[in-house]
Amino acid sequence: MTTPKSVQPAQSVTAESAVDTEPPASVDAAIQGALGRRLRESYEEVVREKVPDKFLHLLDQLKKSETSGKGG
């Protein structure tokens, strides 16, 4: 029979070593505004793109299969 090993308590972590005391770097308001505008422009371009016919066909098939499955 083997003797169980003793379990040592876990070392505690002090708040000072666990948390970075340096504040995060902030982004200049002008840069942040420019980034926001550019992201919105990019998003608008994506939203305006036409959905490919193949995707529309697949969505139509899915819709039909869901409605036919409810009746049975």
VEXVO-721861 format. One record per residue: residue in one letter; x, y, z of N, C-alpha, C, CB in turn. Coordinates in steps of 0.001 Angstrom, whole numbers, padded with zeros to 6 digits, always signed. Glycine has a CB too. Example, Ala and Ser with C-alpha at 12.3 -4.5 7.8 and 13.67 -1.06 7.14 Angstrom:
A+013190-005690+007800+012300-004500+007800+013200-003300+007800+011308-004473+009046;S+012850-002250+007080+013670-001060+007140+012900+000030+007870+014084-000598+005725;
# end
This chain:
M+000837-001174+000000+000000+000000+000000+000885+001241+000000-000954-000004+001211;T+000499+002253-000754+001310+003456-000810+000739+004517+000127+001387+003990-002250;T+001619+005359+000579+001212+006438+001461+000850+007651+000613+002333+006781+002481;P-000324+008260+000842-000698+009425+000036+000246+010598+000295-002147+009839+000334;K+000511+011330-000762+001357+012501-000642+000566+013611+000041+001878+012958-002031;S+001277+014440+000788+000579+015544+001442+000299+016642+000421+001409+016099+002633;V-000794+017304+000611-001195+018377-000289-000804+019701+000347-002726+018328-000590;Q-000077+020488-000406+000343+021806+000075-000700+022834-000343+001755+022188-000479;P-000950+023834+000506-001904+024869+000122-001375+025668-001066-002194+025802+001309;A-002292+026113-001908-001906+026902-003074-001336+028237-002618-003111+027119-004020;Q-000369+028723-003384+000197+030022-003055-000818+031098-003391+001528+030261-003809;S-000944+032067-002494-001889+033137-002758-001238+034191-003655-002381+033770-001435;V-002060+034835-004434-001582+035876-005327-002040+037211-004759-002102+035666-006790;T-001116+038112-004595-001486+039416-004054-002164+040242-005130-000252+040155-003502;A-002993+041161-004730-003721+042008-005666-002757+042809-006536-004664+042951-004912;E-001661+043226-005984-000712+044029-006752-000091+043232-007894+000382+044562-005839;S+000218+041980-007672+000846+041195-008724-000177+040643-009713+001643+040059-008118;A-001438+040543-009316-002456+039978-010186-003028+041006-011153-003565+039384-009360;V-002953+042270-010800-003561+043306-011623-002476+044235-012143-004625+044098-010826;D-002540+044523-013434-001601+045452-014033-001960+046851-013534-001631+045371-015602;T-001024+047529-012921-001310+048834-012334-001244+049956-013356-000346+049116-011211;E-000732+049682-014547-000621+050704-015568-001933+050811-016336+000544+050396-016521;P-002500+052023-016482-003770+052148-017206-003588+051826-018689-004346+053568-017039;P-004640+051328-019337-004524+050993-020760-004312+052255-021592-005781+050239-021245;A-003627+052101-022692-003386+053235-023587-004705+053632-024236-002315+052885-024671;S-004969+054910-024295-006217+055366-024899-005956+055809-026337-006841+056524-024072;V-007009+055736-027133-006912+056130-028526-007383+057579-028627-007756+055183-029452;D-006646+058382-029365-007008+059780-029565-008425+059855-030129-005997+060487-030511;A-009210+060831-029687-010604+060966-030113-010718+061128-031629-011255+062158-029412;A-009807+061853-032235-009856+062044-033688-009624+060730-034418-008815+063080-034130;I-008683+059946-033934-008398+058643-034552-009588+057715-034364-007116+058007-033948;Q-010145+057719-033162-011293+056872-032879-012474+057251-033781-011690+056985-031393;G-012694+058545-033984-013776+058994-034864-013557+058572-036299-013916+060494-034798;A-012309+058720-036765-011991+058320-038142-012179+056818-038335-010548+058717-038497;L-011757+056040-037360-011940+054588-037443-013428+054225-037478-011252+053892-036252;G-014193+054877-036635-015636+054620-036601-016300+054933-037925-016287+055431-035504;R-015939+056081-038522-016515+056453-039821-016149+055433-040894-016034+057853-040241;R-014895+055020-040899-014437+054059-041918-015126+052696-041740-012896+053888-041842;L-015305+052274-040506-015995+051007-040256-017452+051084-040718-015929+050643-038758;R-018116+052212-040444-019502+052371-040888-019589+052352-042415-020096+053682-040338;E-018647+053026-043092-018630+053027-044557-018464+051606-045098-017498+053931-045082;S-017552+050860-044500-017314+049483-044946-018547+048623-044715-016104+048877-044217;Y-019180+048798-043562-020362+048003-043237-021490+048317-044215-020817+048269-041785;E-021674+049595-044544-022724+049982-045480-022504+049337-046843-022781+051505-045619;E-021254+049240-047283-020948+048603-048558-021378+047138-048541-019447+048716-048870;V-021121+046453-047449-021474+045037-047333-022989+044868-047316-020853+044423-046061;V-023686+045741-046599-025144+045647-046504-025791+045869-047862-025684+046662-045491;R-025219+046718-048679-025789+047038-049989-025501+045982-051049-025264+048362-050456;E-024600+045064-050780-024280+044035-051766-025489+043151-052025-023092+043185-051296;K-025631+042733-053281-026724+041851-053664-026452+040443-053147-026912+041843-055197;V-027490+039818-052623-027364+038440-052164-027327+037546-053396-028540+038041-051201;P-026329+036673-053495-026240+035793-054677-027496+034929-054839-024999+034887-054572;D-027867+034694-056090-029062+033899-056391-029000+032516-055762-029241+033768-057894;K-027816+031929-055719-027666+030593-055128-028087+030601-053661-026208+030103-055259;F-027704+031649-052913-028097+031743-051507-029604+031940-051368-027351+032892-050820;L-030168+032782-052243-031611+032997-052194-032361+031692-052458-032030+034068-053214;H-031863+030911-053410-032480+029622-053729-032394+028669-052525-031794+028989-054968;L-031218+028619-051889-031053+027755-050717-031959+028185-049567-029598+027761-050258;L-032085+029491-049367-032976+029989-048315-034427+029645-048612-032821+031502-048156;D-034803+029732-049871-036160+029374-050274-036423+027890-050014-036385+029704-051761;Q-035444+027042-050347-035586+025597-050091-035735+025323-048594-034366+024823-050651;L-034942+026007-047792-035015+025821-046340-036382+026231-045817-033915+026629-045633;K-036872+027354-046293-038183+027843-045860-039277+026835-046216-038489+029214-046503;K-039204+026288-047428-040209+025306-047874-040125+024047-047031-040016+024956-049369;S-038911+023588-046712-038771+022357-045921-039253+022569-044493-037308+021882-045914;E-039086+023766-043960-039557+024043-042598-041091+024094-042564-038961+025381-042076;T-041727+024701-043562-043180+024781-043567-043815+023439-043867-043645+025805-044573;S-043160+022612-044706-043729+021284-045002-043552+020345-043811-043064+020673-046262;G-042528+020553-043009-042302+019723-041843-043270+019987-040720-040927+019915-041353;K-043845+021182-040663-044798+021537-039606-046128+020851-039799-045002+023036-039558;G-046517+020553-041025-047823+019956-041312-047885+018476-041003-048177+020171-042747;G-046726+017798-040885-046767+016347-040757-046353+015907-039448-045939+015698-041752;
# end
